[in-house]
């Protein structure tokens, strides 16, 4: 019976050690989330041109809320998160922020894009954002959204490649018959 108790005590002690090590590693990772986001952004940057979109920079708004005479940012971006907007834009304290997003550009740079509207003109301000600030403001959502964007892009690419393969099979069958 002593052998069972000794083995059981060792098992409980080992579980305690693993819990302590898990907590230590979790705390270390939590302190380095900005490093992880920066690395993820740099790795994803070459793909942003394919999966990103040109975000609205400025445009006029008609009475139905439709945008016309739109100008877009040159670089494509993906949106990684949204937060409660700050009251006013840093570039113009007269402009109230209505929407505020964390984005990643084709160059692997993070931005905070802030949109304002006076009812006739919608315009934005893209403020560079450090990975540390992105994590502080948007939390882990930025990393999760970046991961999801790449995963969804891969799924779409896999479907496209499979469809192209099936098309070649059909073309091959028609040429043979």
Secondary structure as GFF3:
##gff-version 3
##sequence-region A 1 177
A	DSSP	alpha_helix	2	30	.	.	.	ID=ss1
A	DSSP	alpha_helix	33	51	.	.	.	ID=ss2
A	DSSP	beta_strand	56	61	.	.	.	ID=ss3
A	DSSP	beta_strand	67	72	.	.	.	ID=ss4
A	DSSP	beta_strand	77	83	.	.	.	ID=ss5
A	DSSP	beta_strand	99	105	.	.	.	ID=ss6
A	DSSP	beta_strand	110	117	.	.	.	ID=ss7
A	DSSP	beta_strand	121	129	.	.	.	ID=ss8
A	DSSP	alpha_helix	131	138	.	.	.	ID=ss9
A	DSSP	alpha_helix	141	176	.	.	.	ID=ss10
###
